Structure formats: structure tokens, C-alpha cells
């Protein structure tokens, strides 16, 4: 009933296609300079739920769970810069996977 009225109101807007069941307002602030890199997890978040991406990325609202805490613990050592990569083996072709 209320949902039907909301959908009718959205469908009546000129030029608007119903691409989703729940339309989201697009009143996001424009960033001065976008970041060069975005965490890969944010790609998943934007595909899963654009609102979740905004809450986590733009507003910094994120609640840890068992899996994220464990992941930070496991990746703690890998996240520390450790110098340069080892030299490429002499017989390895450029761009070939080993």
C-alpha cells in the first residue's frame, strides 16, 4: 500500500526509469579530487548496495565483525611495507606467470 504509492510517485517523475525497487536520492557531495586508489572491497560494496558503499566510504560508518577482525590479524604482516621485490629470475619471460 505505502510501497505502491511510493512506486507510483517515482514512476510519475518524467524521464525516470524504474531501475530499482527503492530509489535513492543522488545528493552526494562532490569531492575536490577523487582518490587514485579505492580499496577492492568498495567495488563489491557498490555492486552489492550503493548505500552501504556511501555509509562505509564517505561517512566512515563501519562495524567490525569476527571475519574483519580475523582478516586484519591475518593480513597485519602483509600490510607492512617491506622493501623492494626480489629480482626476476634470469630465465623468466616478461609478463609470464610463474
Jmol script that loads the backbone (N, CA, C; Angstrom):
load data "model"
ATOM      1  N   UNK A   1       0.784  -1.160   0.000  1.00  0.00           N
ATOM      2  CA  UNK A   1       0.000   0.000   0.000  1.00  0.00           C
ATOM      3  C   UNK A   1       0.854   1.263   0.000  1.00  0.00           C
ATOM      4  N   UNK A   2       1.643   1.484   1.047  1.00  0.00           N
ATOM      5  CA  UNK A   2       2.527   2.644   1.059  1.00  0.00           C
ATOM      6  C   UNK A   2       3.620   2.480   0.017  1.00  0.00           C
ATOM      7  N   UNK A   3       4.083   1.240  -0.161  1.00  0.00           N
ATOM      8  CA  UNK A   3       5.113   0.963  -1.163  1.00  0.00           C
ATOM      9  C   UNK A   3       4.561   1.214  -2.554  1.00  0.00           C
ATOM     10  N   UNK A   4       3.319   0.780  -2.804  1.00  0.00           N
ATOM     11  CA  UNK A   4       2.689   1.002  -4.104  1.00  0.00           C
ATOM     12  C   UNK A   4       2.585   2.496  -4.414  1.00  0.00           C
ATOM     13  N   UNK A   5       2.203   3.285  -3.410  1.00  0.00           N
ATOM     14  CA  UNK A   5       2.099   4.732  -3.615  1.00  0.00           C
ATOM     15  C   UNK A   5       3.464   5.342  -3.897  1.00  0.00           C
ATOM     16  N   UNK A   6       4.493   4.859  -3.207  1.00  0.00           N
ATOM     17  CA  UNK A   6       5.842   5.377  -3.435  1.00  0.00           C
ATOM     18  C   UNK A   6       6.319   5.038  -4.841  1.00  0.00           C
ATOM     19  N   UNK A   7       6.036   3.810  -5.286  1.00  0.00           N
ATOM     20  CA  UNK A   7       6.434   3.415  -6.635  1.00  0.00           C
ATOM     21  C   UNK A   7       5.679   4.216  -7.685  1.00  0.00           C
ATOM     22  N   UNK A   8       4.398   4.482  -7.453  1.00  0.00           N
ATOM     23  CA  UNK A   8       3.628   5.302  -8.383  1.00  0.00           C
ATOM     24  C   UNK A   8       4.205   6.708  -8.463  1.00  0.00           C
ATOM     25  N   UNK A   9       4.577   7.265  -7.318  1.00  0.00           N
ATOM     26  CA  UNK A   9       5.143   8.612  -7.282  1.00  0.00           C
ATOM     27  C   UNK A   9       6.449   8.658  -8.062  1.00  0.00           C
ATOM     28  N   UNK A  10       7.279   7.623  -7.912  1.00  0.00           N
ATOM     29  CA  UNK A  10       8.552   7.578  -8.629  1.00  0.00           C
ATOM     30  C   UNK A  10       8.310   7.393 -10.120  1.00  0.00           C
ATOM     31  N   UNK A  11       7.359   6.513 -10.471  1.00  0.00           N
ATOM     32  CA  UNK A  11       7.085   6.236 -11.876  1.00  0.00           C
ATOM     33  C   UNK A  11       6.527   7.463 -12.587  1.00  0.00           C
ATOM     34  N   UNK A  12       5.890   8.373 -11.852  1.00  0.00           N
ATOM     35  CA  UNK A  12       5.312   9.561 -12.466  1.00  0.00           C
ATOM     36  C   UNK A  12       6.349  10.624 -12.774  1.00  0.00           C
ATOM     37  N   UNK A  13       7.542  10.529 -12.195  1.00  0.00           N
ATOM     38  CA  UNK A  13       8.561  11.532 -12.456  1.00  0.00           C
ATOM     39  C   UNK A  13       9.010  11.430 -13.909  1.00  0.00           C
ATOM     40  N   UNK A  14       9.034  12.539 -14.637  1.00  0.00           N
ATOM     41  CA  UNK A  14       9.383  12.488 -16.055  1.00  0.00           C
ATOM     42  C   UNK A  14      10.838  12.081 -16.262  1.00  0.00           C
ATOM     43  N   UNK A  15      11.053  11.213 -17.252  1.00  0.00           N
ATOM     44  CA  UNK A  15      12.405  10.802 -17.611  1.00  0.00           C
ATOM     45  C   UNK A  15      13.046   9.825 -16.651  1.00  0.00           C
ATOM     46  N   UNK A  16      12.346   9.395 -15.633  1.00  0.00           N
ATOM     47  CA  UNK A  16      12.910   8.474 -14.653  1.00  0.00           C
ATOM     48  C   UNK A  16      12.490   7.049 -14.974  1.00  0.00           C
ATOM     49  N   UNK A  17      13.438   6.175 -15.114  1.00  0.00           N
ATOM     50  CA  UNK A  17      13.134   4.760 -15.312  1.00  0.00           C
ATOM     51  C   UNK A  17      13.212   4.062 -13.967  1.00  0.00           C
ATOM     52  N   UNK A  18      12.366   3.083 -13.761  1.00  0.00           N
ATOM     53  CA  UNK A  18      12.401   2.324 -12.513  1.00  0.00           C
ATOM     54  C   UNK A  18      13.500   1.273 -12.608  1.00  0.00           C
ATOM     55  N   UNK A  19      14.703   1.640 -12.262  1.00  0.00           N
ATOM     56  CA  UNK A  19      15.832   0.723 -12.324  1.00  0.00           C
ATOM     57  C   UNK A  19      15.965  -0.069 -11.033  1.00  0.00           C
ATOM     58  N   UNK A  20      15.353   0.380  -9.981  1.00  0.00           N
ATOM     59  CA  UNK A  20      15.439  -0.295  -8.686  1.00  0.00           C
ATOM     60  C   UNK A  20      14.116  -0.146  -7.957  1.00  0.00           C
ATOM     61  N   UNK A  21      13.894  -1.046  -7.027  1.00  0.00           N
ATOM     62  CA  UNK A  21      12.647  -1.018  -6.270  1.00  0.00           C
ATOM     63  C   UNK A  21      12.596   0.175  -5.323  1.00  0.00           C
ATOM     64  N   UNK A  22      13.755   0.554  -4.795  1.00  0.00           N
ATOM     65  CA  UNK A  22      13.808   1.651  -3.831  1.00  0.00           C
ATOM     66  C   UNK A  22      14.743   2.724  -4.376  1.00  0.00           C
ATOM     67  N   UNK A  23      14.214   3.806  -4.922  1.00  0.00           N
ATOM     68  CA  UNK A  23      15.084   4.841  -5.475  1.00  0.00           C
ATOM     69  C   UNK A  23      15.863   5.550  -4.371  1.00  0.00           C
ATOM     70  N   UNK A  24      17.094   5.889  -4.674  1.00  0.00           N
ATOM     71  CA  UNK A  24      17.938   6.596  -3.719  1.00  0.00           C
ATOM     72  C   UNK A  24      18.161   8.022  -4.207  1.00  0.00           C
ATOM     73  N   UNK A  25      18.087   9.003  -3.323  1.00  0.00           N
ATOM     74  CA  UNK A  25      18.385  10.369  -3.745  1.00  0.00           C
ATOM     75  C   UNK A  25      19.866  10.493  -4.079  1.00  0.00           C
ATOM     76  N   UNK A  26      20.184  11.266  -5.090  1.00  0.00           N
ATOM     77  CA  UNK A  26      21.574  11.436  -5.526  1.00  0.00           C
ATOM     78  C   UNK A  26      22.093  12.806  -5.107  1.00  0.00           C
ATOM     79  N   UNK A  27      22.101  13.072  -3.833  1.00  0.00           N
ATOM     80  CA  UNK A  27      22.574  14.354  -3.336  1.00  0.00           C
ATOM     81  C   UNK A  27      23.913  14.187  -2.636  1.00  0.00           C
ATOM     82  N   UNK A  28      24.858  13.545  -3.285  1.00  0.00           N
ATOM     83  CA  UNK A  28      26.161  13.311  -2.681  1.00  0.00           C
ATOM     84  C   UNK A  28      27.059  14.523  -2.896  1.00  0.00           C
ATOM     85  N   UNK A  29      27.901  14.852  -1.936  1.00  0.00           N
ATOM     86  CA  UNK A  29      28.826  15.964  -2.136  1.00  0.00           C
ATOM     87  C   UNK A  29      29.865  15.597  -3.194  1.00  0.00           C
ATOM     88  N   UNK A  30      30.268  16.574  -3.962  1.00  0.00           N
ATOM     89  CA  UNK A  30      31.266  16.352  -5.000  1.00  0.00           C
ATOM     90  C   UNK A  30      32.643  16.505  -4.374  1.00  0.00           C
ATOM     91  N   UNK A  31      33.479  15.496  -4.551  1.00  0.00           N
ATOM     92  CA  UNK A  31      34.829  15.530  -3.995  1.00  0.00           C
ATOM     93  C   UNK A  31      35.693  16.465  -4.831  1.00  0.00           C
ATOM     94  N   UNK A  32      36.600  17.174  -4.176  1.00  0.00           N
ATOM     95  CA  UNK A  32      37.512  18.060  -4.884  1.00  0.00           C
ATOM     96  C   UNK A  32      38.408  17.290  -5.834  1.00  0.00           C
ATOM     97  N   UNK A  33      39.081  16.304  -5.314  1.00  0.00           N
ATOM     98  CA  UNK A  33      39.902  15.419  -6.143  1.00  0.00           C
ATOM     99  C   UNK A  33      39.623  13.992  -5.700  1.00  0.00           C
ATOM    100  N   UNK A  34      39.190  13.154  -6.614  1.00  0.00           N
ATOM    101  CA  UNK A  34      38.907  11.769  -6.233  1.00  0.00           C
ATOM    102  C   UNK A  34      40.195  11.025  -5.895  1.00  0.00           C
ATOM    103  N   UNK A  35      40.127  10.045  -5.018  1.00  0.00           N
ATOM    104  CA  UNK A  35      41.332   9.291  -4.673  1.00  0.00           C
ATOM    105  C   UNK A  35      41.809   8.474  -5.866  1.00  0.00           C
ATOM    106  N   UNK A  36      43.135   8.276  -5.958  1.00  0.00           N
ATOM    107  CA  UNK A  36      43.689   7.487  -7.061  1.00  0.00           C
ATOM    108  C   UNK A  36      43.307   6.024  -6.928  1.00  0.00           C
ATOM    109  N   UNK A  37      43.353   5.510  -5.710  1.00  0.00           N
ATOM    110  CA  UNK A  37      43.045   4.104  -5.482  1.00  0.00           C
ATOM    111  C   UNK A  37      41.885   3.969  -4.508  1.00  0.00           C
ATOM    112  N   UNK A  38      41.069   2.997  -4.773  1.00  0.00           N
ATOM    113  CA  UNK A  38      39.940   2.684  -3.903  1.00  0.00           C
ATOM    114  C   UNK A  38      40.123   1.240  -3.466  1.00  0.00           C
ATOM    115  N   UNK A  39      39.896   0.912  -2.198  1.00  0.00           N
ATOM    116  CA  UNK A  39      40.016  -0.487  -1.780  1.00  0.00           C
ATOM    117  C   UNK A  39      39.117  -1.393  -2.625  1.00  0.00           C
ATOM    118  N   UNK A  40      39.618  -2.564  -2.973  1.00  0.00           N
ATOM    119  CA  UNK A  40      38.864  -3.505  -3.811  1.00  0.00           C
ATOM    120  C   UNK A  40      37.521  -3.853  -3.182  1.00  0.00           C
ATOM    121  N   UNK A  41      37.454  -3.856  -1.879  1.00  0.00           N
ATOM    122  CA  UNK A  41      36.211  -4.171  -1.180  1.00  0.00           C
ATOM    123  C   UNK A  41      35.110  -3.177  -1.548  1.00  0.00           C
ATOM    124  N   UNK A  42      35.485  -1.937  -1.854  1.00  0.00           N
ATOM    125  CA  UNK A  42      34.489  -0.929  -2.202  1.00  0.00           C
ATOM    126  C   UNK A  42      33.803  -1.258  -3.527  1.00  0.00           C
ATOM    127  N   UNK A  43      34.498  -1.940  -4.438  1.00  0.00           N
ATOM    128  CA  UNK A  43      33.861  -2.360  -5.693  1.00  0.00           C
ATOM    129  C   UNK A  43      32.743  -3.344  -5.381  1.00  0.00           C
ATOM    130  N   UNK A  44      33.019  -4.275  -4.490  1.00  0.00           N
ATOM    131  CA  UNK A  44      31.980  -5.219  -4.075  1.00  0.00           C
ATOM    132  C   UNK A  44      30.820  -4.486  -3.411  1.00  0.00           C
ATOM    133  N   UNK A  45      31.128  -3.508  -2.583  1.00  0.00           N
ATOM    134  CA  UNK A  45      30.073  -2.789  -1.865  1.00  0.00           C
ATOM    135  C   UNK A  45      29.170  -2.020  -2.821  1.00  0.00           C
ATOM    136  N   UNK A  46      29.742  -1.387  -3.849  1.00  0.00           N
ATOM    137  CA  UNK A  46      28.909  -0.614  -4.776  1.00  0.00           C
ATOM    138  C   UNK A  46      28.028  -1.535  -5.610  1.00  0.00           C
ATOM    139  N   UNK A  47      28.502  -2.738  -5.910  1.00  0.00           N
ATOM    140  CA  UNK A  47      27.683  -3.696  -6.653  1.00  0.00           C
ATOM    141  C   UNK A  47      26.597  -4.268  -5.748  1.00  0.00           C
ATOM    142  N   UNK A  48      26.958  -4.551  -4.501  1.00  0.00           N
ATOM    143  CA  UNK A  48      26.001  -5.131  -3.555  1.00  0.00           C
ATOM    144  C   UNK A  48      24.953  -4.108  -3.126  1.00  0.00           C
ATOM    145  N   UNK A  49      25.426  -2.930  -2.705  1.00  0.00           N
ATOM    146  CA  UNK A  49      24.489  -1.925  -2.188  1.00  0.00           C
ATOM    147  C   UNK A  49      25.175  -0.558  -2.209  1.00  0.00           C
ATOM    148  N   UNK A  50      24.697   0.342  -3.062  1.00  0.00           N
ATOM    149  CA  UNK A  50      25.312   1.664  -3.179  1.00  0.00           C
ATOM    150  C   UNK A  50      25.229   2.448  -1.871  1.00  0.00           C
ATOM    151  N   UNK A  51      24.163   2.253  -1.144  1.00  0.00           N
ATOM    152  CA  UNK A  51      24.009   2.952   0.138  1.00  0.00           C
ATOM    153  C   UNK A  51      25.067   2.478   1.136  1.00  0.00           C
ATOM    154  N   UNK A  52      25.333   1.176   1.140  1.00  0.00           N
ATOM    155  CA  UNK A  52      26.356   0.635   2.027  1.00  0.00           C
ATOM    156  C   UNK A  52      27.726   1.213   1.681  1.00  0.00           C
ATOM    157  N   UNK A  53      28.024   1.339   0.394  1.00  0.00           N
ATOM    158  CA  UNK A  53      29.282   1.958  -0.029  1.00  0.00           C
ATOM    159  C   UNK A  53      29.373   3.377   0.522  1.00  0.00           C
ATOM    160  N   UNK A  54      28.306   4.148   0.370  1.00  0.00           N
ATOM    161  CA  UNK A  54      28.326   5.526   0.847  1.00  0.00           C
ATOM    162  C   UNK A  54      28.515   5.586   2.359  1.00  0.00           C
ATOM    163  N   UNK A  55      27.799   4.744   3.086  1.00  0.00           N
ATOM    164  CA  UNK A  55      27.920   4.752   4.544  1.00  0.00           C
ATOM    165  C   UNK A  55      29.329   4.388   4.991  1.00  0.00           C
ATOM    166  N   UNK A  56      29.920   3.381   4.351  1.00  0.00           N
ATOM    167  CA  UNK A  56      31.249   2.937   4.772  1.00  0.00           C
ATOM    168  C   UNK A  56      32.354   3.856   4.259  1.00  0.00           C
ATOM    169  N   UNK A  57      32.282   4.265   3.013  1.00  0.00           N
ATOM    170  CA  UNK A  57      33.383   5.005   2.393  1.00  0.00           C
ATOM    171  C   UNK A  57      33.298   6.496   2.693  1.00  0.00           C
ATOM    172  N   UNK A  58      32.160   7.106   2.429  1.00  0.00           N
ATOM    173  CA  UNK A  58      32.046   8.555   2.584  1.00  0.00           C
ATOM    174  C   UNK A  58      31.826   8.969   4.034  1.00  0.00           C
ATOM    175  N   UNK A  59      31.002   8.225   4.762  1.00  0.00           N
ATOM    176  CA  UNK A  59      30.693   8.625   6.127  1.00  0.00           C
ATOM    177  C   UNK A  59      31.524   7.888   7.169  1.00  0.00           C
ATOM    178  N   UNK A  60      32.284   6.883   6.749  1.00  0.00           N
ATOM    179  CA  UNK A  60      33.162   6.173   7.673  1.00  0.00           C
ATOM    180  C   UNK A  60      32.441   5.317   8.692  1.00  0.00           C
ATOM    181  N   UNK A  61      31.219   4.903   8.388  1.00  0.00           N
ATOM    182  CA  UNK A  61      30.463   4.058   9.315  1.00  0.00           C
ATOM    183  C   UNK A  61      30.710   2.597   8.960  1.00  0.00           C
ATOM    184  N   UNK A  62      31.447   1.911   9.798  1.00  0.00           N
ATOM    185  CA  UNK A  62      31.737   0.500   9.559  1.00  0.00           C
ATOM    186  C   UNK A  62      31.820  -0.199  10.904  1.00  0.00           C
ATOM    187  N   UNK A  63      31.153  -1.309  11.025  1.00  0.00           N
ATOM    188  CA  UNK A  63      31.173  -2.070  12.269  1.00  0.00           C
ATOM    189  C   UNK A  63      31.897  -3.389  12.024  1.00  0.00           C
ATOM    190  N   UNK A  64      32.968  -3.613  12.772  1.00  0.00           N
ATOM    191  CA  UNK A  64      33.727  -4.855  12.626  1.00  0.00           C
ATOM    192  C   UNK A  64      32.906  -6.058  13.068  1.00  0.00           C
ATOM    193  N   UNK A  65      33.208  -7.190  12.448  1.00  0.00           N
ATOM    194  CA  UNK A  65      32.639  -8.458  12.886  1.00  0.00           C
ATOM    195  C   UNK A  65      33.790  -9.445  13.053  1.00  0.00           C
ATOM    196  N   UNK A  66      33.499 -10.672  13.372  1.00  0.00           N
ATOM    197  CA  UNK A  66      34.534 -11.681  13.615  1.00  0.00           C
ATOM    198  C   UNK A  66      35.448 -11.815  12.404  1.00  0.00           C
ATOM    199  N   UNK A  67      34.883 -11.791  11.203  1.00  0.00           N
ATOM    200  CA  UNK A  67      35.656 -12.024   9.993  1.00  0.00           C
ATOM    201  C   UNK A  67      36.591 -10.863   9.671  1.00  0.00           C
ATOM    202  N   UNK A  68      36.136  -9.622   9.860  1.00  0.00           N
ATOM    203  CA  UNK A  68      37.006  -8.487   9.560  1.00  0.00           C
ATOM    204  C   UNK A  68      38.130  -8.364  10.586  1.00  0.00           C
ATOM    205  N   UNK A  69      37.839  -8.669  11.837  1.00  0.00           N
ATOM    206  CA  UNK A  69      38.891  -8.635  12.865  1.00  0.00           C
ATOM    207  C   UNK A  69      39.930  -9.715  12.583  1.00  0.00           C
ATOM    208  N   UNK A  70      39.473 -10.915  12.244  1.00  0.00           N
ATOM    209  CA  UNK A  70      40.396 -12.005  11.920  1.00  0.00           C
ATOM    210  C   UNK A  70      41.213 -11.663  10.673  1.00  0.00           C
ATOM    211  N   UNK A  71      40.575 -11.071   9.678  1.00  0.00           N
ATOM    212  CA  UNK A  71      41.277 -10.690   8.451  1.00  0.00           C
ATOM    213  C   UNK A  71      42.362  -9.666   8.712  1.00  0.00           C
ATOM    214  N   UNK A  72      42.091  -8.683   9.563  1.00  0.00           N
ATOM    215  CA  UNK A  72      43.122  -7.700   9.905  1.00  0.00           C
ATOM    216  C   UNK A  72      44.300  -8.371  10.592  1.00  0.00           C
ATOM    217  N   UNK A  73      44.006  -9.317  11.472  1.00  0.00           N
ATOM    218  CA  UNK A  73      45.067 -10.026  12.178  1.00  0.00           C
ATOM    219  C   UNK A  73      45.913 -10.844  11.211  1.00  0.00           C
ATOM    220  N   UNK A  74      45.258 -11.529  10.288  1.00  0.00           N
ATOM    221  CA  UNK A  74      45.975 -12.367   9.323  1.00  0.00           C
ATOM    222  C   UNK A  74      46.814 -11.514   8.375  1.00  0.00           C
ATOM    223  N   UNK A  75      46.289 -10.369   7.941  1.00  0.00           N
ATOM    224  CA  UNK A  75      46.981  -9.543   6.958  1.00  0.00           C
ATOM    225  C   UNK A  75      47.896  -8.491   7.573  1.00  0.00           C
ATOM    226  N   UNK A  76      47.983  -8.442   8.871  1.00  0.00           N
ATOM    227  CA  UNK A  76      48.791  -7.416   9.537  1.00  0.00           C
ATOM    228  C   UNK A  76      50.224  -7.402   9.018  1.00  0.00           C
ATOM    229  N   UNK A  77      50.833  -8.567   8.893  1.00  0.00           N
ATOM    230  CA  UNK A  77      52.221  -8.642   8.434  1.00  0.00           C
ATOM    231  C   UNK A  77      52.338  -8.252   6.960  1.00  0.00           C
ATOM    232  N   UNK A  78      51.391  -8.656   6.146  1.00  0.00           N
ATOM    233  CA  UNK A  78      51.447  -8.353   4.714  1.00  0.00           C
ATOM    234  C   UNK A  78      51.187  -6.877   4.431  1.00  0.00           C
ATOM    235  N   UNK A  79      50.518  -6.188   5.320  1.00  0.00           N
ATOM    236  CA  UNK A  79      50.198  -4.785   5.103  1.00  0.00           C
ATOM    237  C   UNK A  79      51.360  -3.846   5.415  1.00  0.00           C
ATOM    238  N   UNK A  80      52.429  -4.349   6.021  1.00  0.00           N
ATOM    239  CA  UNK A  80      53.587  -3.525   6.349  1.00  0.00           C
ATOM    240  C   UNK A  80      54.541  -3.526   5.157  1.00  0.00           C
ATOM    241  N   UNK A  81      54.915  -2.322   4.708  1.00  0.00           N
ATOM    242  CA  UNK A  81      55.859  -2.233   3.589  1.00  0.00           C
ATOM    243  C   UNK A  81      57.180  -2.876   3.992  1.00  0.00           C
ATOM    244  N   UNK A  82      57.675  -3.751   3.132  1.00  0.00           N
ATOM    245  CA  UNK A  82      58.881  -4.491   3.486  1.00  0.00           C
ATOM    246  C   UNK A  82      60.035  -4.305   2.527  1.00  0.00           C
ATOM    247  N   UNK A  83      60.054  -3.241   1.781  1.00  0.00           N
ATOM    248  CA  UNK A  83      61.159  -3.014   0.862  1.00  0.00           C
ATOM    249  C   UNK A  83      60.772  -3.315  -0.568  1.00  0.00           C
ATOM    250  N   UNK A  84      61.769  -3.703  -1.345  1.00  0.00           N
ATOM    251  CA  UNK A  84      61.556  -3.935  -2.771  1.00  0.00           C
ATOM    252  C   UNK A  84      61.320  -5.404  -3.058  1.00  0.00           C
ATOM    253  N   UNK A  85      60.744  -5.667  -4.224  1.00  0.00           N
ATOM    254  CA  UNK A  85      60.530  -7.041  -4.654  1.00  0.00           C
ATOM    255  C   UNK A  85      61.868  -7.687  -4.992  1.00  0.00           C
ATOM    256  N   UNK A  86      61.964  -9.005  -4.859  1.00  0.00           N
ATOM    257  CA  UNK A  86      63.207  -9.674  -5.246  1.00  0.00           C
ATOM    258  C   UNK A  86      63.404  -9.579  -6.756  1.00  0.00           C
ATOM    259  N   UNK A  87      64.649  -9.707  -7.225  1.00  0.00           N
ATOM    260  CA  UNK A  87      64.896  -9.613  -8.670  1.00  0.00           C
ATOM    261  C   UNK A  87      64.233 -10.763  -9.423  1.00  0.00           C
ATOM    262  N   UNK A  88      63.898 -10.509 -10.680  1.00  0.00           N
ATOM    263  CA  UNK A  88      63.272 -11.510 -11.537  1.00  0.00           C
ATOM    264  C   UNK A  88      64.306 -12.583 -11.887  1.00  0.00           C
ATOM    265  N   UNK A  89      63.912 -13.856 -11.879  1.00  0.00           N
ATOM    266  CA  UNK A  89      64.841 -14.918 -12.283  1.00  0.00           C
ATOM    267  C   UNK A  89      65.310 -14.711 -13.721  1.00  0.00           C
ATOM    268  N   UNK A  90      66.522 -15.139 -14.017  1.00  0.00           N
ATOM    269  CA  UNK A  90      67.141 -14.896 -15.323  1.00  0.00           C
ATOM    270  C   UNK A  90      66.347 -15.502 -16.474  1.00  0.00           C
ATOM    271  N   UNK A  91      65.758 -16.680 -16.302  1.00  0.00           N
ATOM    272  CA  UNK A  91      65.061 -17.355 -17.396  1.00  0.00           C
ATOM    273  C   UNK A  91      63.603 -16.975 -17.538  1.00  0.00           C
ATOM    274  N   UNK A  92      63.086 -16.103 -16.694  1.00  0.00           N
ATOM    275  CA  UNK A  92      61.657 -15.770 -16.726  1.00  0.00           C
ATOM    276  C   UNK A  92      61.362 -14.767 -17.831  1.00  0.00           C
ATOM    277  N   UNK A  93      60.306 -15.048 -18.605  1.00  0.00           N
ATOM    278  CA  UNK A  93      59.888 -14.135 -19.664  1.00  0.00           C
ATOM    279  C   UNK A  93      59.134 -12.964 -19.051  1.00  0.00           C
ATOM    280  N   UNK A  94      59.184 -11.817 -19.706  1.00  0.00           N
ATOM    281  CA  UNK A  94      58.500 -10.618 -19.220  1.00  0.00           C
ATOM    282  C   UNK A  94      56.993 -10.824 -19.270  1.00  0.00           C
ATOM    283  N   UNK A  95      56.308 -10.651 -18.135  1.00  0.00           N
ATOM    284  CA  UNK A  95      54.860 -10.754 -18.078  1.00  0.00           C
ATOM    285  C   UNK A  95      54.332 -12.165 -17.954  1.00  0.00           C
ATOM    286  N   UNK A  96      55.196 -13.176 -17.953  1.00  0.00           N
ATOM    287  CA  UNK A  96      54.737 -14.561 -17.839  1.00  0.00           C
ATOM    288  C   UNK A  96      54.539 -14.918 -16.381  1.00  0.00           C
ATOM    289  N   UNK A  97      53.495 -15.665 -16.112  1.00  0.00           N
ATOM    290  CA  UNK A  97      53.235 -16.123 -14.741  1.00  0.00           C
ATOM    291  C   UNK A  97      54.140 -17.289 -14.423  1.00  0.00           C
ATOM    292  N   UNK A  98      54.617 -17.334 -13.188  1.00  0.00           N
ATOM    293  CA  UNK A  98      55.491 -18.450 -12.828  1.00  0.00           C
ATOM    294  C   UNK A  98      54.777 -19.474 -12.009  1.00  0.00           C
TER     295      UNK A  98
END
end "model"
wireframe off; spacefill off
backbone 0.3
color backbone group
